[in-house]
């Protein structure tokens, strides 16, 4: 499925996205904001990551691409989709720092949450976010996510352990 909105296109991740993903996933300013990520990926590791996600049957992952030149700006997805329970996990990475602060994350998040509930008939979407990522937490709260818990010192960033917030809608 391909979706266009607000100057971007959501489309399947592809091999052509590897150079952008390599740059984004090796940018400490990007990865420091994301739980479960680290920098230091090789092209080979990213290719394996791409193939692994492409083969998964319980997730939907899209590249977030610029509408004008199809440049990969990041990715968004629903992971661990369980249709029996009606649940999934949400994650987003806006890896192109020049697109931060322009509402891109908000519009993509709102669209995907709506899609999860109206098209996939899910009843719950959860996420985890570093407690230090206050911008993301404000975004998630503004689109309806609620705080459900805190995993104390669950991630390691910049020489210290940080908490992980659990949220759901």
LOFI-687090 format. One line per field, with one value per residue: residue number from 1; z, y, x of N, C-alpha, C in turn. Coordinates in Angstrom, 2 decimals, padded with zeros to 5 digits. Example, Ala and Ser with C-alpha at 12.3 -4.5 7.8 and 13.67 -1.06 7.14 Angstrom:
2
k	1; 2 .
n_c3	007.80; 007.08 .
n_c2	-005.69; -002.25 .
n_c1	013.19; 012.85 .
ca_c3	007.80; 007.14 .
ca_c2	-004.50; -001.06 .
ca_c1	012.30; 013.67 .
c_c3	007.80; 007.87 .
c_c2	-003.30; 000.03 .
c_c1	013.20; 012.90 .
***
This chain:
169
k	1; 2; 3; 4; 5; 6; 7; 8; 9; 10; 11; 12; 13; 14; 15; 16; 17; 18; 19; 20; 21; 22; 23; 24; 25; 26; 27; 28; 29; 30; 31; 32; 33; 34; 35; 36; 37; 38; 39; 40; 41; 42; 43; 44; 45; 46; 47; 48; 49; 50; 51; 52; 53; 54; 55; 56; 57; 58; 59; 60; 61; 62; 63; 64; 65; 66; 67; 68; 69; 70; 71; 72; 73; 74; 75; 76; 77; 78; 79; 80; 81; 82; 83; 84; 85; 86; 87; 88; 89; 90; 91; 92; 93; 94; 95; 96; 97; 98; 99; 100; 101; 102; 103; 104; 105; 106; 107; 108; 109; 110; 111; 112; 113; 114; 115; 116; 117; 118; 119; 120; 121; 122; 123; 124; 125; 126; 127; 128; 129; 130; 131; 132; 133; 134; 135; 136; 137; 138; 139; 140; 141; 142; 143; 144; 145; 146; 147; 148; 149; 150; 151; 152; 153; 154; 155; 156; 157; 158; 159; 160; 161; 162; 163; 164; 165; 166; 167; 168; 169 .
n_c3	000.00; -000.77; 000.42; 000.25; 001.70; 003.00; 001.73; 001.83; 001.24; 002.13; 001.76; 000.79; 002.38; 000.69; -001.16; -002.27; -000.25; 001.51; 001.56; 002.77; 005.16; 006.29; 006.84; 008.63; 010.73; 011.79; 012.88; 015.75; 016.98; 016.15; 016.89; 019.65; 020.60; 020.38; 021.65; 021.95; 019.69; 018.23; 017.20; 014.49; 012.46; 009.68; 006.05; 005.26; 007.59; 007.71; 005.33; 005.93; 008.09; 006.72; 004.98; 006.87; 008.17; 005.97; 005.50; 007.66; 008.93; 010.77; 010.91; 009.72; 007.84; 006.76; 004.54; 005.13; 002.87; 000.97; -000.99; -003.30; -004.21; -003.47; -001.46; 001.33; 004.48; 006.90; 008.87; 009.64; 011.59; 012.42; 014.75; 015.75; 015.34; 016.45; 015.54; 016.78; 019.43; 018.90; 018.94; 018.68; 018.31; 018.07; 016.22; 015.27; 013.25; 012.50; 010.59; 009.14; 010.05; 009.17; 008.77; 011.21; 013.61; 011.94; 011.88; 010.66; 011.98; 013.59; 011.71; 010.34; 012.46; 013.40; 011.10; 010.89; 013.31; 013.06; 010.81; 011.95; 013.75; 012.20; 009.75; 010.25; 012.37; 015.01; 018.59; 020.40; 020.59; 021.38; 022.67; 023.25; 024.69; 025.12; 028.25; 028.25; 025.86; 025.42; 023.47; 021.75; 023.57; 024.22; 021.70; 021.38; 023.54; 022.68; 020.54; 021.71; 023.16; 026.26; 029.38; 030.67; 032.18; 033.55; 032.77; 034.64; 034.18; 031.77; 029.34; 027.82; 027.42; 026.26; 028.28; 030.57; 032.34; 031.29; 031.77; 030.40; 028.95; 028.91; 026.79; 025.55; 023.28 .
n_c2	-001.17; 002.22; 005.48; 008.91; 012.05; 015.36; 016.20; 013.94; 010.45; 007.31; 004.22; 000.86; -000.20; -000.26; -001.56; 000.66; 002.49; 002.06; 003.69; 006.13; 005.14; 004.08; 006.40; 007.68; 005.81; 005.71; 008.10; 009.69; 011.68; 011.04; 008.29; 008.45; 009.23; 007.10; 004.15; 000.93; 001.17; 001.57; 003.12; 002.53; 000.72; -001.42; -001.48; -004.07; -005.16; -003.54; -004.24; -006.90; -006.38; -005.06; -007.12; -009.00; -007.69; -007.40; -010.02; -010.66; -011.62; -010.54; -007.81; -004.41; -002.26; 000.87; 002.95; 006.35; 008.71; 011.49; 013.36; 014.78; 013.89; 011.24; 010.54; 008.71; 009.43; 008.29; 005.73; 003.94; 001.91; -000.89; -003.37; -006.81; -007.54; -008.78; -010.30; -011.82; -010.94; -008.28; -006.32; -004.30; -003.06; 000.20; 002.08; 004.69; 006.38; 009.33; 010.05; 011.97; 014.82; 017.39; 017.46; 017.45; 018.81; 019.81; 018.76; 016.31; 013.78; 013.82; 013.83; 011.41; 009.56; 009.95; 009.14; 006.42; 005.30; 005.69; 004.05; 001.55; 001.15; 001.48; 000.06; -002.29; -003.21; -003.20; -003.00; -001.92; -000.12; -000.10; 001.42; 002.10; 004.52; 006.50; 008.02; 010.36; 011.55; 013.96; 015.46; 013.52; 012.18; 014.21; 014.47; 011.89; 011.91; 013.98; 012.89; 011.03; 008.87; 007.17; 007.14; 004.16; 002.84; 002.49; 001.56; 001.27; 002.54; 001.12; 001.38; 002.29; 005.25; 007.61; 007.17; 006.68; 005.09; 005.12; 005.72; 003.94; 004.76; 003.38; 003.41; 003.60; 003.44 .
n_c1	000.84; 000.49; 000.58; -000.21; 000.43; 000.49; 002.96; 004.54; 005.21; 004.05; 005.43; 006.41; 009.44; 012.59; 015.41; 016.70; 016.54; 018.56; 021.04; 020.11; 019.00; 021.29; 022.76; 020.97; 020.55; 023.01; 023.48; 024.16; 022.56; 020.05; 019.72; 020.08; 017.65; 015.98; 014.61; 016.07; 017.63; 020.84; 023.89; 026.22; 025.75; 026.32; 026.21; 025.60; 024.43; 022.15; 020.87; 020.24; 018.52; 016.46; 015.56; 014.74; 012.58; 010.92; 010.16; 008.59; 005.42; 003.76; 003.81; 003.64; 005.43; 006.52; 008.38; 009.03; 008.79; 009.99; 007.78; 008.47; 011.07; 011.29; 013.02; 014.12; 012.99; 012.75; 011.17; 008.12; 005.95; 003.79; 004.15; 004.43; 001.77; -001.24; -003.94; -005.87; -005.94; -006.15; -004.11; -001.10; 002.28; 003.55; 005.93; 008.16; 010.52; 011.93; 014.37; 015.71; 017.03; 016.51; 013.83; 012.63; 010.37; 008.40; 005.88; 005.69; 006.04; 003.75; 001.58; 002.00; 001.89; -000.77; -002.18; -001.41; -002.30; -005.05; -005.46; -004.77; -006.89; -009.27; -008.95; -007.47; -008.81; -007.89; -007.74; -006.09; -003.07; 000.24; 003.28; 006.76; 008.90; 011.79; 012.23; 013.57; 013.00; 011.26; 009.88; 008.77; 007.12; 005.27; 004.07; 002.89; 001.08; -000.57; -001.94; -003.48; -002.40; -001.88; -000.12; 001.18; 003.03; 006.37; 009.58; 012.20; 015.45; 015.95; 017.21; 020.35; 022.02; 024.30; 026.24; 024.74; 022.03; 018.64; 015.12; 012.30; 009.32; 006.11; 003.39; 000.00; -002.80 .
ca_c3	000.00; -000.84; 000.89; 000.13; 002.57; 003.51; 001.16; 002.00; 000.74; 002.86; 000.79; 001.34; 002.41; -000.46; -001.23; -002.57; 000.98; 002.35; 001.85; 003.72; 006.44; 006.81; 007.41; 009.75; 011.85; 012.31; 013.38; 017.19; 017.38; 015.87; 017.68; 021.08; 020.94; 020.11; 022.45; 021.19; 018.58; 018.49; 015.95; 014.13; 011.51; 008.36; 004.97; 005.30; 008.68; 007.35; 004.31; 006.67; 008.83; 005.74; 004.54; 008.01; 008.34; 004.79; 005.59; 008.81; 008.59; 011.84; 010.98; 008.55; 007.97; 005.59; 004.45; 005.05; 001.78; 000.47; -002.17; -004.49; -004.74; -002.95; -000.50; 002.58; 005.63; 008.09; 008.70; 010.63; 011.46; 013.46; 014.95; 016.62; 015.17; 016.87; 015.18; 017.75; 020.58; 018.40; 019.47; 017.95; 018.84; 017.13; 016.29; 014.19; 013.25; 011.52; 010.60; 008.48; 011.05; 008.55; 008.78; 012.59; 014.01; 010.89; 011.94; 009.92; 012.92; 014.02; 010.65; 010.08; 013.63; 013.38; 010.01; 011.15; 014.40; 012.45; 009.98; 012.84; 014.33; 011.23; 008.68; 010.80; 013.44; 016.27; 019.71; 021.26; 020.01; 022.42; 022.25; 024.31; 024.32; 026.15; 029.10; 027.92; 024.58; 025.80; 022.27; 021.32; 024.58; 024.00; 020.47; 021.64; 024.39; 021.91; 019.63; 022.49; 023.94; 027.72; 030.09; 031.34; 033.09; 033.40; 032.99; 035.17; 033.71; 030.82; 028.17; 028.14; 026.46; 026.64; 029.52; 031.73; 032.13; 031.25; 031.88; 029.20; 029.20; 028.17; 026.48; 024.66; 022.89 .
ca_c2	000.00; 003.50; 006.56; 010.23; 013.08; 016.45; 016.26; 012.69; 009.20; 006.08; 003.14; -000.20; -000.01; -000.90; -001.54; 002.02; 003.27; 001.73; 004.81; 007.05; 004.44; 003.99; 007.71; 007.97; 004.87; 005.91; 009.47; 009.62; 012.58; 010.30; 007.06; 008.75; 009.45; 005.89; 002.95; -000.27; 001.44; 001.97; 003.49; 001.59; -000.27; -001.52; -001.70; -005.48; -005.33; -002.89; -005.07; -008.02; -005.81; -004.80; -008.42; -009.62; -007.04; -007.69; -011.40; -010.82; -011.62; -009.90; -006.38; -003.57; -001.22; 001.73; 004.06; 007.69; 009.26; 012.81; 013.24; 015.35; 013.13; 009.87; 010.31; 008.10; 010.33; 007.46; 004.63; 003.82; 000.60; -001.63; -004.59; -007.79; -007.46; -009.98; -010.06; -012.49; -010.03; -006.93; -005.43; -004.14; -002.06; 001.28; 002.71; 005.62; 007.04; 010.39; 010.05; 013.17; 015.88; 018.61; 017.36; 017.52; 020.03; 020.30; 018.05; 015.05; 012.68; 013.89; 013.41; 009.97; 008.83; 010.01; 008.31; 004.98; 004.89; 005.58; 002.84; 000.39; 000.94; 001.40; -000.92; -003.57; -003.55; -003.39; -002.33; -001.35; 000.05; 000.31; 001.87; 002.45; 005.72; 006.92; 009.09; 011.58; 012.07; 014.70; 015.87; 012.38; 011.93; 015.22; 014.10; 010.73; 012.36; 014.86; 012.10; 010.16; 007.81; 007.34; 006.49; 002.93; 002.34; 002.96; 000.57; 002.07; 002.30; 000.01; 001.63; 002.96; 006.31; 008.63; 006.85; 006.50; 004.36; 005.98; 005.02; 003.71; 004.96; 002.55; 004.16; 002.90; 004.09 .
ca_c1	000.00; 001.18; -000.29; 000.42; -000.16; 001.33; 004.30; 005.28; 004.63; 004.33; 005.56; 007.26; 010.89; 013.22; 016.87; 017.15; 016.51; 019.71; 021.95; 019.50; 018.90; 022.66; 023.08; 020.08; 020.73; 024.36; 023.52; 023.90; 021.47; 018.82; 019.62; 019.99; 016.25; 015.20; 014.85; 016.36; 018.52; 022.22; 024.54; 027.27; 025.25; 026.95; 025.24; 025.22; 023.47; 020.89; 020.24; 019.66; 017.39; 015.42; 015.04; 014.06; 011.28; 010.12; 009.66; 007.69; 003.99; 002.99; 004.09; 003.51; 006.44; 006.60; 009.33; 008.47; 009.59; 009.62; 006.94; 009.10; 012.21; 011.20; 014.10; 013.68; 013.14; 012.64; 010.21; 007.07; 005.33; 003.09; 004.92; 003.79; 000.32; -001.95; -005.35; -006.74; -006.08; -006.41; -003.08; 000.16; 003.20; 003.84; 007.25; 008.44; 011.82; 012.17; 015.83; 016.23; 016.87; 015.97; 012.36; 012.15; 009.68; 007.51; 004.60; 005.74; 005.77; 002.34; 000.65; 002.20; 001.38; -002.23; -002.68; -001.21; -003.18; -006.37; -005.43; -004.76; -008.22; -010.37; -008.73; -006.99; -009.74; -007.20; -008.38; -005.05; -001.74; 001.17; 004.61; 007.70; 009.64; 012.72; 011.70; 014.31; 012.52; 010.05; 009.13; 007.97; 006.09; 004.22; 003.36; 002.03; -000.02; -001.47; -002.78; -004.35; -001.74; -001.84; 000.99; 000.76; 004.05; 007.73; 010.63; 013.31; 016.82; 015.84; 018.06; 021.61; 022.29; 025.28; 026.94; 023.86; 020.79; 017.45; 013.84; 011.51; 007.90; 005.19; 002.17; -000.93; -004.03 .
c_c3	000.00; -000.48; 000.74; 000.99; 002.89; 003.01; 001.34; 001.41; 001.70; 001.84; 001.41; 001.34; 001.26; -000.36; -001.47; -001.34; 001.85; 002.58; 002.88; 005.11; 007.09; 007.50; 008.68; 010.96; 012.40; 012.80; 014.88; 017.66; 017.11; 016.83; 019.18; 021.54; 020.87; 021.01; 021.55; 020.02; 019.09; 017.17; 015.67; 013.20; 010.24; 007.31; 005.00; 006.41; 008.35; 006.26; 004.98; 007.45; 007.90; 005.29; 005.64; 008.20; 007.16; 004.86; 006.73; 008.37; 009.65; 012.00; 009.64; 008.74; 006.66; 005.69; 004.46; 004.04; 001.37; -000.84; -003.43; -005.07; -004.23; -001.98; 000.80; 003.74; 006.95; 007.82; 009.86; 010.49; 012.67; 013.54; 015.89; 016.54; 015.52; 016.63; 016.15; 018.95; 020.16; 018.88; 018.53; 018.69; 017.73; 017.32; 015.06; 014.36; 012.13; 011.56; 009.93; 009.39; 010.47; 008.51; 010.18; 012.82; 012.96; 010.85; 011.21; 010.82; 013.35; 012.94; 010.35; 011.22; 013.62; 012.28; 010.37; 012.29; 013.88; 011.59; 010.85; 013.38; 013.29; 010.17; 009.20; 011.94; 014.75; 017.36; 020.62; 020.48; 021.12; 021.82; 023.48; 023.79; 025.46; 026.94; 028.83; 026.62; 024.80; 024.59; 021.79; 022.30; 024.42; 022.75; 020.74; 022.53; 023.58; 020.94; 020.37; 023.25; 025.42; 028.29; 030.82; 032.32; 032.75; 033.67; 033.40; 034.65; 032.72; 029.57; 028.63; 027.05; 027.05; 028.02; 030.75; 031.35; 032.18; 031.29; 030.51; 029.58; 028.31; 028.02; 025.57; 024.37; 022.54 .
c_c2	001.24; 004.59; 007.87; 011.22; 014.13; 016.43; 015.02; 011.53; 008.09; 004.96; 002.05; 000.21; -000.79; -000.78; -000.12; 002.93; 003.05; 002.90; 005.80; 006.41; 004.31; 005.30; 007.97; 007.09; 004.91; 007.35; 009.43; 010.55; 011.95; 009.13; 007.32; 008.96; 008.19; 004.73; 001.77; -000.06; 001.76; 002.46; 002.46; 000.49; -000.26; -001.66; -003.13; -005.73; -004.69; -003.65; -006.27; -007.56; -005.61; -006.11; -009.10; -009.03; -007.32; -009.07; -011.60; -010.73; -010.92; -008.43; -005.71; -002.41; -000.45; 002.64; 005.33; 008.40; 010.63; 012.64; 013.73; 014.49; 011.68; 009.53; 009.78; 009.02; 009.57; 006.30; 004.60; 002.45; 000.18; -002.99; -005.52; -007.72; -008.80; -009.73; -010.74; -011.59; -008.60; -005.91; -005.37; -003.11; -001.06; 001.76; 003.60; 006.16; 008.07; 010.60; 011.25; 014.36; 017.18; 018.60; 017.38; 018.85; 020.60; 019.54; 016.73; 013.86; 012.65; 013.37; 011.92; 009.14; 008.80; 009.10; 006.82; 004.49; 004.74; 004.32; 001.58; 000.10; 000.74; 000.32; -002.28; -004.06; -003.89; -002.62; -001.63; -001.27; 000.59; 000.82; 002.02; 003.61; 006.07; 008.08; 010.41; 012.23; 012.80; 015.15; 014.74; 012.09; 012.93; 014.90; 012.96; 011.09; 013.15; 014.09; 011.03; 009.02; 008.18; 006.62; 005.26; 002.41; 002.89; 001.79; 001.35; 001.58; 001.13; 000.18; 002.37; 003.96; 007.28; 008.40; 006.71; 005.71; 005.33; 005.11; 004.91; 003.83; 004.02; 003.32; 003.31; 003.78; 002.98 .
c_c1	000.89; 000.18; 000.48; -000.34; 000.88; 002.77; 005.15; 004.50; 005.03; 004.31; 006.41; 008.74; 011.51; 014.74; 017.40; 017.18; 017.75; 020.67; 021.38; 019.40; 020.27; 023.05; 022.27; 020.37; 022.16; 024.55; 023.19; 022.77; 020.11; 018.69; 019.56; 018.56; 015.40; 015.59; 015.13; 017.29; 019.90; 022.77; 025.64; 026.82; 026.10; 025.85; 024.72; 024.19; 022.13; 020.15; 019.56; 018.44; 016.20; 014.76; 014.25; 012.68; 010.36; 009.47; 008.66; 006.23; 003.14; 003.34; 003.87; 004.47; 006.51; 007.81; 008.51; 009.34; 009.07; 008.86; 007.66; 010.23; 012.28; 012.33; 013.52; 014.02; 013.12; 011.71; 009.24; 006.43; 004.52; 003.76; 004.17; 002.29; -000.30; -003.43; -006.30; -007.00; -006.40; -005.39; -001.88; 001.01; 003.52; 005.27; 007.44; 009.85; 011.83; 013.68; 016.47; 015.98; 016.32; 014.44; 011.78; 011.44; 008.74; 006.18; 004.57; 005.41; 004.32; 001.40; 000.79; 001.64; -000.14; -002.80; -002.57; -002.08; -004.61; -006.47; -005.51; -006.16; -009.31; -010.18; -008.28; -007.86; -009.01; -007.94; -007.38; -003.74; -000.85; 002.47; 005.47; 008.55; 010.58; 012.13; 012.39; 013.85; 011.19; 009.23; 008.23; 006.84; 004.94; 003.40; 002.40; 000.85; -001.04; -002.35; -003.58; -003.70; -001.75; -000.64; 000.46; 001.80; 005.42; 008.67; 011.87; 014.65; 016.88; 016.69; 019.31; 021.92; 023.30; 025.88; 026.08; 022.62; 019.61; 016.20; 013.16; 010.05; 007.09; 003.88; 001.28; -002.13; -005.02 .
***
